[in-house]
Each structure stands twice: as structure tokens, then as C-alpha cells.
Amino acid sequence: MSDKAQKSILNFENNENTLKSLQVIRKEYIRNSIKVYLSLISMAGAYLIYFIFIYQTFFMSTNLPYNLVIIDQITAWSFFILYLLFHFFVLSFIRFSPSLIRYLKYEINNMGFELKKKNKISVSFFLFNSLSILLFLISYLSIIYIEDFSLKIFAIRFLIIYIFISITYPIIRGLMHDRFIVKLTKGHYIQFHLQFRIIKPKGLEPQSIRIFLSSNRLCFKFNNEKKIIYNNITETRWLPKNGRKILPIFSLNPYLYFHEFAIPINLQTQIYNLVGAIRDWDLLFKPH
Amino acid sequence: MTISIEYFIEKYQLDNFKGTFQLKGEEKVEFYNDFNKILRSICNIFVKISNLMSLRGGQVLLGLAKLENSENIINKSDIQKCLNLDRFEKLLHAFEYLEDQKYIKIRKKNPKFHIVELNEKDYPDLKVYKEIIQKFWVSPQEQKKEFQQWREKSNHE
């Protein structure tokens, strides 16, 4: 057995080994989740305490010493920088089950591919964060410079709501799950979405770890000619038409993707099926 | 009695596209019965596979059926390679299960060299299974090679 295989302690080959592996994953998952939740709660708590108590006192007073203003500024910006650091770096690199990721990397490597962590800091991420910073600055400056007390209170409340949303939004988006990709060719890749169902009262089973696979964007949904070919490929290869949906309301995507679903034991078969579909698509639309 | 697909094609000359294909009276009944026998075999195969205790058990059967087309002697590691599995431990339970169920026969030549074959004697439906797999199934080993070639070609273009 190779060194890599020895390092990968997970094994899903029979019920006993599957149960052991799932327990390892559950332990790691819970441990990491607690860490993240505690960090988020403490950060949200710190913001709350700061804005509800200290800021209110600051605005209720009329003649504030200069030192207090400086301290206030330092505190506010420190919190803000901490928030940014947390948002950009910590949450982006959390792996909820290192053992599972190691197992997946090894298995996928054996299939002839390489599993890579999806880069969350993309252009859209920067745009979103720039907008967030702008909103933060507007509300922060309006708190300082607006003289009307009721408007000040409104701006403070807006800021608190904004901070809560910006902390919780990444979690809603799926930061609680690892996202990985396997690059196939220049224009084609597979995305991985991991889902754990390991905190169940009935116990653990092989289906507790669900791996949702999806291709890159293939074409516009309303392109009838391509949709016929898409349907043909998905039907021949028994690919599900819909992928993972957190909320059905957000499934109004105008593009077509290939989807596949796997559990650790059938990972190779399912990945090869999806790669086969992508290859069929690529060969059909490649200029000859 | 199980009927082979190849025998069925040969018997009715289904691969002969020159003349017209005509069946009369008893011939038509015989054709229908033969066709039903093949379908029943396919159904049996699906039932057996869907009830295999281990998923790898089904994979071992696939690999073995595929390899019997090209190899005279198949050992356990040939199947492991065909299925593109990194560790032999992944197949241990599958071999044990299939041997217990008598779906495969294992002849131990020495502690490390075990010859494996499908038990067509006890399960004649496996002949039809073998024919289907050899004709249509692409093994993970072949898939890996194909995808590698496709990726290299696409990346060079």
C-alpha cells in the first residue's frame, strides 16, 4: 500500500469500515462546525455590544473628549478589519472534514484527475465585497456626520442589520460545505459539492455523505438544438436533470449543466459517467 | 434453457442484410420464444446484480465478464486493474461474497496467484451477461485511457 493510501484512513468497503469512517468524518465535522459557529457568534456579539452600548453612549453625549473619539475610531476599524480578515481568509479555507478531502483527493488522483479547491476569491467575490465595503462606509459616515438623531439611529440599525447579513450570507451560500473542482480541459471542469447528513438520530449509513457533481455551464437553456443533444446525452447516461438545490426558489438558472450524484463507494463510476457526458458534448460541438 | 445472443443472431441470420427476413407459422413462435428467453436472462441478471450485497461484487462480475473476451487466464489483480482500483483490499469482500454465492470460481494455484472465472455451468444466464458486457461495457481502465487521450488532445488544440 502506498504512503498516500496509508494516510487516508477512510474506507467505505464494508459496513464496519464505513461506520468507522463516518464516525471520523462526523467528529471532524462537528469539531470544525463548533469552531466556526463560536467565531461567528463571538464576532456578531462583539459588534452588537459595541453598537448597542458604546455607540449609543457616544451619540447621546454632546461634548466628547478627543481621546474617546480616537478610541472609538480605532475600535470600529479594528472590528471591521477583523471581519474582513475572517471573511476573506478564514472562512474561505475551512475544510470541514480533512480526512474526507484527503480520501477524495487520493481516489480522484487514481482516476487520472486532480482535485482542486475552488477559488472563492473570484471577480464576483471582489465586486460583492467592494459593494459591501461601500455600503459599510456610507452607513458609517452617515452615523458620524448626520446631525438628525433619528436618522443616526436609523443608520446605526441599518449598519447592524447589514453586518448580520454579511456574516450569515456566506453560510447560506454554502460555505459550510467544501467546494472543489476537477479541471478536465481548457473549457471543461467538474464541480464538487459535499453534503453531510451525519447528525441523524437513526445512525450512520453510507448515504450520509452525498457528493453532488456538476459540469461547467454548457449552453443557454432556450437553445433548442443544443437542448435536444443535452437531453439525448443525459438520457443515454442516466444523468439526473437537476442538481443539488438548497432552495427551489433559487433554481431559476438559465443555463444547462450535467449533473451526477455519488456516494464514496461509487465515486469512480459516477465521475467517469459525468466525464463521459462532458466529453461527448465537447466532441459534438468542437469545430472540426 | 438459456440461449446465447450470438446463437440467436446466427440462427435467424439477423446480421444478414441482403435478403428479406420472413418467419412463418411455427418459426415465428420459435423466434418469439427464443427472444423471450434472452429477455428473461437479462431480467435475471439485473435481479441478481441489484441484490448483490457488495457494490464491488457487481463490479467484479463486470470486470471478469469483460476480461474473459481477451484473456484465457484471469487472476484477481487483472480484475483490480480492469476496474482501476488502487487497493486490492477493496475487492476482498466482493470475491468472498461472489465465491460463497457460487457466481464465480476461484482456483488457487499458489497463495498469490488465484485464477478467477464466471460460473457459467451453474448459472447459464451469465453467458448472456458476458456477451452484453463484452459488447457494450467500457471498463474504468479503458475509460481512464480514453479520457486521458481526450484531455491531452483538447489541451493541445
Interface residues (C-beta under 8 A of the other chain):
Chain A: M1 S2 A5 N11 E13 N14 Y106 E107 N110 M111 G112 L184 T185 K186 H188 I265 N266 Q268 T269 Y272 V275 G276 R279 D282 L283 K286
Chain B: S54 L55 R56 Q59 N84 L85 D86 R87 E89 K90 L92 H93 P140 Q143 K144 E146 F147 Q148 W150 R151 S154 N155
